[in-house]
Amino acid sequence: MRILVVEHDRETAASIRQSFHDAGYITEHADNGRDGLFMAASERFDVIILERVLPGSFDGLKLLKTLRAQKNPVPVLILSAMAAVADRIEGLEAGSDDYLPKPFDMTELLARVEALGRRDRREPQVTTLVVDDLELDLLTRQVRRAGQKIELQPREFLLLQYLMRHAGQVVTRTMLLEDVWNYHFYPQTNVIDMHVSCLRQKVDKPFARPLIHTVRGAGYMIHAEQRSAAARPQGRLRPPVTA
């Protein structure tokens, strides 16, 4: 699940992101309403955690009303110290799906966001990421290539998941540090290169064609070399099979 946190207080935002990262989710952060709206409108998120009080004239309710006017049905949970009954009613009437007053318990926030993610109204929930003959099941957390099961460590799974969600796109080291490792500084280590190398040993080396490629001076990209016109499309998302 991919979550956008729109929160002006950096300490609160960092705490939320760390907790959701520990639970296996990917988070992005915006500290003002205009950036939050741009990210929400231009990228796909499963849930938005939204603070009402944001710097400048573009507050949380304005962001929410703009999203709904654009027919964007992404589930939104308002997280705010404005906790009076009238405030909560105003937020719900503006289009939020849930409202949690501050101060809050992190386990309750996690449970509420997970509940919103389960009832996402937009489209069938994606359960499998596919790049060529590589498949990653988000529910069972199993990875297979050409039908062969691949055992990954938790961090390797998150790294592969992130690459596959951005299939065909360059993923920079900064993106990986922030979204997979939840670092907001550049550590003087080669932790990313080490994990990518281990991932390649499992995902690429036993097979004929490499999928994980280094983009010199930029980062990494996962994609299949073109084999023929009938080759599989990149980065397909497979919804669950329904009866």
N, C-alpha and C positions, 0 to 999 in steps of 0.2 A: 504494500500500500504506500502511496506517495502523498505526502501531506505538506501543505503550505502553511507556515506559521507567520501571521501578520501581527507583529508585536513590537512596540517601540522600545520596551525595556530589554536591553541586551542580556541582562542576567537571567530574567525570566525566560526569554527566548532560548538561551543556551541550555537552561535546565530542561525545558520541554524537549528540545532537540536531542539532548543526551538520553533522556528517558525513552523516547520513541526509537532512537537508534539502537539502544540496548534491547528493545523489544523486536528488532528486526525490520523496522520501517525506514524509509527514505524521507528526509525532510528538506524543505527549502525555506528560506527566511527572507522576509521583507520588513523593514522597520518604519515604513510609512505607507499611507493609503494609495498613492499614485503608483509606486513600485509594486505594491501588492495587487492592484487591479491589472497592471500590465502582465505580471506573471500569471495571474489567474486566467486572463483572457487568452494568453498566447501559449500556455502549456496545459497539460492534462494533470489534474490532481484528483485524488479520491476523496479528500476532505480538506477543508480550510478551517484553521483555528484563527479566529479573528478578534482582536482587541477593539473595543469601540472607540476609546480615546487614543487618537493618533496625532502626531505633530502636523501642523499646517491646517488648511481649511478642508482637506479631504479626509474625513474621519471614517471610522469603521462602518457606520450605517450608510454613509454615502457610497462607499465601496460596494456594500452589499446590495443596495438598491440599483446601482449601475449594473452589477452582474445579473440581477434578475430581469432588468429591462432588456439586457442582451440575450435573454432566454438561456442563460447558463445555469443549469440545475445542480451544479456541484454542491454537495452537502456542506453546510457551514455551521460551525459551533462558535457562538460568541463567548469570549472569555473576558470578563470585565468586572471592575470594582463597582460599577453602577449596578447595584444589586436590588434596588427597590422593585416592588411588583410592577409598577408602571414602566420602569426601565426594561424589565424582562418582556413585558407584553409588547412594548414598542419594538424591541429587537425581533421577536417572533413575527410580528405583523410586517416587518420590513423584509422578511424572507429567510430568517435563520431557521435551522432545523433543530437547534438545541441552544441552551443558554446556561452557562456555568459561572456563578459569581466567584470573584476573588475575595479572600484567599481560597485556594482550592487544594484538593488532595490529588497528587499526580496519578495515583492508581485509578481514581474516579475519572479523571480526564482521559486516561488511556482507554478505559472501558467504554466511555461515551463515544469516543472517536471510532473505536472498533465497531461499535453498534451502528454508527452512521455509515461506515464503510461497507458493512454487510448489506445495507438496504439502499445502496447507491442506485438511483433511478435511471441513470442515463443509458446503460447498455448492459448486455450480459457480462458478468464479471469475468475478466481475463484470468485464466488459471495456468496457462502454459505459454512460455516464450519460445519461439522457434527461429533459429538461424541455420539455414541449410539443413543438415542432418543432425544438428544439435538441438536438444529439447530440454527445457528447464521447467519443472512442475512447481508452481508457487505454493500449492497446497501440501503436497507430500514432501517438498524440498528435495526431490530426486532429480538427477541430471543423467541424461542418456545421449550418446552419440552413436548413430548408425545402429540403434537398438541396444548398445552396450552400456551398462550402468557405470557411472563414474562417481567415485566417492570423493567428496570435497569437505574441507574444513569449513566451519561457519563463516570465517572471513572470506575464504575463496568463493563460497556460494554468493555472498553479498556482492563481491567484486564482479563475478560473472553475470549476476542478475543486472547489475548496473550497466555493464557493457552491452548486454543483450537488449535492454530497454532503449539504448541509444545506438542500435545496430545501424551501420552505415554512416555514423557520425564520429567525428574526432572527439575523444574524451580526454581532457587535459589532466595532468597530475593534480592541479589545484581542485578540479571538480571531484576527483577521486578522494583526495584528502578531506574535503569538506563533507561530501555526501556518503562516503563509505567508511572513512575513519573518524569522521566528525571532528577533524582538526581544523582550527581556524588560524593556524600559523604553519610555516613551512619547516618541518623538522629536518635537521641535518643528518638524515639517514636515507638509505635506499629501500625503505620498507615497501614502497609500491613496486619497484622493479623486482624485488624478491618474490612478492606475491604473484605478480604477473608471470614470472618465470616458472613458479610452481604450478600455476594454473595451466600454462602451456604444456608442461610435462604431462598433465593429465588429459587435457582437452584436445591438444594438437598432435603431440609426438606419436601416439600410437596409431594415427590415422594418416591417410594419404595426402590430404589437403589441409594446410593451416587455416584457421579462422581468425585468430588473434594477431593483429598486425601492428607493428610500431610505426608511427608517423613521426619521422625525424623532426626534432625540435618542437613538437606539438604535444604528443601523447600517444594514445592507442585507439584502435578501431577494430571492431569485430565485424567481419563480413566474409562471404565466400567468394572465391575466385569464380568468374563467369565460366561455366562449362559449356552451356549450350542455351538456345532460346527457351528450352524447357526447364532450365534450372529454377530452383525454388526462389521466390522473392525473399528479400532480406527482412529480418526482424518481424516476422508475422506474429500476430497475437492470436492465440487459439482460444475461443470461448468454450465452456464446457458443453459436452454433448447432452442434448435433452431428448427425452423419449418422444 
